């Protein structure tokens, strides 16, 4: 009898199972729904967060929401699409609580040529998929979910939409083309066929074996046995879902009024400024462009040539072009690239990044790096080769106590010259590490603020082995520091604070 019951559950449609649960309190029906859809929900959450534990919590929250809303869903609801949208919104809520008011849109890690295979293009599509799906209309999103996340045939998709098999094919093709254009805007140039193959082959994998049972038990109880963090996540996700539904109703109402000609309806809504719109206005490291940038944080594979490699900052905002990854993560953690110790392979290539969130720029950049690349940093004392900056003479012409009372440091660094006004010795340490690519430790004992004027013969060259610029005359710089600043750089080896970079847990 149990086998017959299980077979009936397998053959029943999603909405039939949901009605059995809603009207007859059938735990078996709900368990069948969880088993049927848990892999899709878990994998969508995993792609969005990049964290298995968070994905499991999101999966649990989504099915709790389903249990609570079971009696209110329309018979016409396509449950695969509804669950996918609930997962996407719940994951967005989780990310939003970790770093508020920070834009979370992810971009491709590498630009993809059109001749790539599905396996090659998938790592580039995965970080973008959930946001791209969110920008589709409901019918297009449902079509993709049914076809590629649930593996439904076109005939089954047509039946779900109340349309023909041919109409279902056109709907899926239309939705794929929209995804292709969306991915292309974010640096992944591929064909609709390859995108379809990549999503079909890689988007759904088996959830942890025990997850379906634990989710079913907690969801059937409407979350009564769930942890506090999960219930908070459910509450926040329900608010987002309610707002999303209300926002759609507002737009529909506004269109209806305008169409009827009975009134002019203006709906003003505050929305996040999209990163792509910011980048469209960036042509170089121009401080004027940076000052005008709205609050955002964005990292992307560079779109500029190496001749434009530079970084600029103003008013708590930073814009950098053509930067290697160690420079990017060093900026996020306020250290020097020469103090970055990587315990995991760092992404290759160069990147552009912008963070225009005053007072939170470093935290925002750290979180974006974690979400985008799965990499985080921690400070630790490690023994390393260093240069000790020592005082040899205090009457050198290039190093003078500042005469300014403003306490506002300015600098001008270039090839073979460095001038700085009204800055502490720590600022000189930072500059020397930039030119020499070696950690420098202050042993001068100098306090206060100084004006610095330093010149030496040098040349900036492109090193193809490291894919970055380097300076060709470190010995000339060291000698100039001694002659013009009265300071000596002495080789040593000792424990210093390093930024240890590793995979995020």
N, C-alpha and C positions, 0 to 999 in steps of 0.2 A: 504493500500500500504506500509506503514511504517513497518508493521509486516512482510510482504513478504520480504521487503528489509533486515530487521534484520535477518530473517531466512536464506536468501542467504549468508549473511555475516558469520553466524555461521557455515554453511556447507562448505564454501570456505576454501581451504588449506592456510597455512601460506604464501606461496610464491605467491599464487593468490592474496591475500589481499595486500601483499607488492607491487606487480606489479600494482595493481589498484591505490595504493597511489603514486608510483613512476611515472607512466605514465599518470594518469588522475587526480592527485592531490585530490584523494578521502579521505577526512577527516574521513568519516565513516569507511572506510577500516582500516585506521591506528588506529582509536579508538577501533575497534574490536580486532586488534592485541594487543593493550595495555591491554584491558580487559582480553584477553585470557592468557597473560603471566605475568601480573603485580605481581601476588602473588608469582610466582617462583622467579622473579628478586628481589623483596623486601625481601623475606625470606633468599635468599642466601647472600644478602648484610647485613642483620641483623645478621646472624650467623658469618660473617667475622668480623664485627665491634663491635657487641654487643651494638649498639647505634641506637635507633629508628630514631632519627633525621638524623643521618648520612646515615642510610639505605634509607630513603626517598629521600635524595639528590642524592645518588648513583643511585637509580631507575630512577629519572628524567634525570640524565646524560646519562644513558644507552639508554633510548628511544630517547633522542636528537641525540645520535650517530647513532642509527638505522635510524632515519629520514634523517640524512645527507648521510648515506651510502645506502639508500634504492635502488637506481638505479644501484648500483655497485655490489650487492651481486649475486653470481651465482645461477642459477635456482636449482642447486643441493644442495644448502645450507640447512642444517637442522637448522631451526631458533631457536628451543629450545636450542640446543647445542651452537649456536652462541651467543645467549643472555646470557646464563649462563657464557660462557667464558668472554664475555664483562663485565659482572657484577663482576666476580672474579678479572679481571685485573683493573677495575675502583676502586674497594674497596682496592686493594693492593696499587694503586696510592694514595688514600686518606690517608691510614695508613702511607705510606712512607713520605708524606709531614709533618705528625705530628712528626715523629722522624726519621730523615735521617740516612742512613747507619746502621740501627739496624735491625737485622734479626727478622722477624715477625712470623716464624713458630710456631704454637701452639702445645702443647702436652697434653696428657690426664690429667685430674685433679685427677683421681683415676684409679687404675688397676682393670679391670673387669674380674671376673671369667666367665667361659664358660657357666654356667647355668643361667646367668642373662636373664631377659625378655627384650623385645624391649624398654619398658618404662624406665627400669633401666639403660640400656646401652646407651640410646640416649644422656643424659647429658655429657657422656664421648666422644661420637663420634662428637657431634655438633661443638666443637672448632677445630676439626681436619679435618672436611669434605672438606672445600673449598681447603685447601692446598693439601689434598690427591687427590681430583678431578683434581687439576692442574697438578699433576704428571702422570695422565693417558694420553694415546694417544687420539687424537681427536675422533676416532671412539668409543673407550670405553667410553669416557666422554659423547658423544652424546647418546649412548645407555642408560647410567644411567639417564641422564636428561630426555629422552623420557619416560622411564619406570617408574621412581619413582617421578620425579618432575612434569611431565605432565600426568602421569597415563595412558599412551598408552598401548594397547594390543601388544602382540608379533607379531600379524599379521600386525598391523599398523607400528610397528618398522621395520619389514621386508620390508614393502612397502617403507618406507622412505629411507632405505639403498639399495633398489633395490635387495633384497634378499628374501629368503624363511622365513616362520615363524620359522622353526627349526633352521635356521642359526641365527635368531634374539635371540632365547633362548640361544644359545651357546655364542653369543657375550655378552649378559647381564651377564651370569654366569661367563664368563672369566673376565669381568670388576669387578664383585663383588669379585672374588677371589683376584684380584690385590688390591682392597681396603682393604680386610681382612688382607692381608700380610702387607700392609702399616700401618694400625691401630695397628697391633700386634707389629710392631717395636717401636711404641710410647706408649706401655704399656696397650693397650686395646685388650685383648685376647678374641675373640668371634667367633661365627660361621658366615658363609656367610648368612645363612638363617635369623639369628637374626639381622644381619646388614641390610639386605634387608627389614625386617619388620620394623626396627627402622626408616630407611630413609623414607620408604613409609608412615609411620604413622605420622611422626613428622616434616619432612623437609619442608613442604609447609603449610602455614596458610594464612588466609585472610589478605591482606594488608589493611591499613586504608581506610575507605569507600570513602573518597574524593580524594584519591591519584590518581586513574586511570584518573579522569576527569582533574585534574591539570596537570598531566604528559602529557596527550594527547594534551592539549592546548599549553603547552610550547614546546613540541617536534615538533608539526606540524609547529610551527613558527621557527624551526631550532635553538631554544634556544634564540631567539631575546629578549624574556621577562624574561629570566632566570637571577638569581642573579650572581654577580661577582664570588662568590666561586664556584658555579655550573659550570660556563663557564671555570674557571681555571681547575676544575676537568675533564671536557670534553676534554680540550686541552691536559692535561697530559695523560689521558686514551688513546686518539687517538695516541699519540706518542708511548705508550707502546704496543698498538695493532699493530702499524706499525712495531715496532722493533721485536715483536714476530713473525710476518709474515716473515720479512726479515731474521731473524735468522733461521727459518725453511727452507727457500730457500737456505741459505748458506750451511746448513747441507746436503740438498738434492743434491746440486751442487757438494759438496765435495765427496759425495758417488758416484755420477755419474762419476766424473773424475777418481776416484780410480778404479771403476769397469771397465772403458774403458781401463785402463792401459796407458792412454796418458800422464798423469802427476801425480805427487805426490802433493796433496793439503793438507796443514796444516792450520787448523783454530784454532787460539788461542783466547780463550774467558775467561774473568775474571768472576768468579762466587763466590757467597757467600759460605763460608765454613759452611757446615751443622752442626747444633748443635749435631746431633747424632754422627757424626764423632768425634767431640770433646769428647763426653762422652765415646766413645769407648776406648779412651786413658787414662781415669781417673780411677785409681784403688784405690786411697786414696787421702788425702789432701796433695799432694806433690807439693812443690813450683816449682820444676823443670818442672813438667807437666803444671802447671799454667803459667809459663813464656813462654812456647812454644805455648800456646793456641792462635789461631788467634782471631781477633775481633768478639765477639759473645755475646749474652745474652740468657740464657736458664734456665727455671725452670721446674722441673719434680718431680713426687712422688719419694721418695727416693728408691734407689736400694741397699742401704747399710744397715748393721746392726747397732744397736744403739751404739755398741762399737766403731764405727768409727765416732761418732758425734763430729764435730769440724769445725772450719773455719780458713782459712789462706788467707793472702793477700800479694801481692808484685807488685811493679811497677804500681799501679793503677788498678790491677786486683784482683778479689776476687773469691775464691772457697770455698763453704760450703757444708757439708754433714750432712744429718739427722737432719735438723733444723725444729723446729715448726714454724708455719706461722707467729706468732708475732715476732720471731727473723728475719724472712725473710723481713717483711715489715719495721721493725725497721732499718735493714741494709740499705734498699732502701732510707729511709728518714733520715739517719744519727742520730739516737737516740737510746735509750736503750729500750729493750722489756718491762721493768717495767714502762715506760712512754707511753705505747700504751693503748689507751682507745678505745675499740671497740663498736661502735654503731650498728654494724651489725654482725651477726654470722661469725666467721672466719673459713676458711677451716680447716678441721680436718686432722690429720696425720702429717707426717714429709716430708720434701722436700730437694732435692739437688738443688743447683743453682750455676751458674757460670756467672760472668760478666767480660769480658776481653776487655773493651772499655775504655782505659785511658781517663781521663777528662770528661767522660760522663757515668760512670758506674752507678751512682745513678739515673740519669734521665732515662737511659735505663731500669733499674730494675723497677722503678716506672711505666713506660709505659707498660712493660711486665705484671706486676701485674694487672694493670687496664684492659688490653686486655684479660688476661687469666682468671681472677677471678671476674672482674667487681667491683673492690675495689680500693679506693683511700684514701689518707690521707691529713689532713690539721692541721696546728699548732694552738693551742688555749690554753689560760691560764685557768686552772681549779684548784679548791681547792683539795688537796690530802694529804694523810699521807706521811710524808717525814722523812728523817734523816738529821739533820743539822751537817755538818762537821765543828767543831770548833777547835781553837788552844788552847791547855792546857799548853804545854811547848815547847820551841824551841831548846832544846838540846838533843832530843831523838836520839838514835844511828841509827835507821832505816831510818831516813829522813835527807838527807844532800844536800846542794846546789851542783849542778853538777860541776865537774871540767873540763868537756869537753867543747870545743868551737865549736864543729861540728854542734850542733843544730839538731841532728839526733837521735830521740828517739828509743830505743829498749826495748822489754819487754819479760818476760818469766812467764806465768801464769800456775799454776797447782793446784792440790789438796793440800791445806795447805801451799802453798808458792806463793809469788808474788815478783818478782824483776823487776824494771824498771830503765833504765838509761836515763838521759837527757830528762825528760819530765815535763810539767807543772802540777799543781795540778789538772787541768781538766782531765788529763789522769787517775789520781788516782780515781777521782770521777767515771769515766766510769768503771774502774775495780771493785770498790766497789759495784756499781749497778749490775754488772754481778754476783758477789758472793751472794749478799744479796737479790736481786730481789725487791728492794725498791728504789724509787727515793732518791738521795742524793744531797743536796744543799750545795755549798761552802760558808762557813762563816769564813774561816781562815784568809782572808786578805793577804795570801801569794802570792807574785809574783815571777817571775823568774822560773828557771827550777831546778829539783831535781833528785837525785838518791834515789831509794826506795828499801829497803830490808825487807820483811815481812814474818814471818813464824808463823803458828798456827796449832793445831791439828784439823783435819777435815777428812771427808769422803764423797765421791761422790756417791749418791744413785739414783736408778731409781724410780721415782714416777709414778706408774701405773695410778693414777687418773688424772694426768696432761700430761702423755705420754712424760716426759722429765726428765733429770737429775737435781738433786738439791744437795746443800751442807748441811750437817747435823749439823753444829756447827756455826750458825751465831753469837751467843753470844761470842764464843771463838775468832772469827775474830774481833769483836768489841773491845774486851779486848786487843787483840794483837795490834790493831791500836792505842789504848791509850798508852800501855806500850812501844811499839817499835817505833812508829811514833810521839808520843806526841800529837795526835789528838783525839778528842772525837766525837762520833756519838750520837747526842741528838734527841730523837723523837719529832716531831712537826707536825703541820698541817697548810699548807699555800698554796696560789695559785702558781702554777708552770706551765711551758710550757709542754703541753702534745701533743702527736700525736693522733688526733681524726680520727679514721678509720671508713669509711662509704661506702655505695654503690656509685659507680660512676654515675654521672648524664648524 
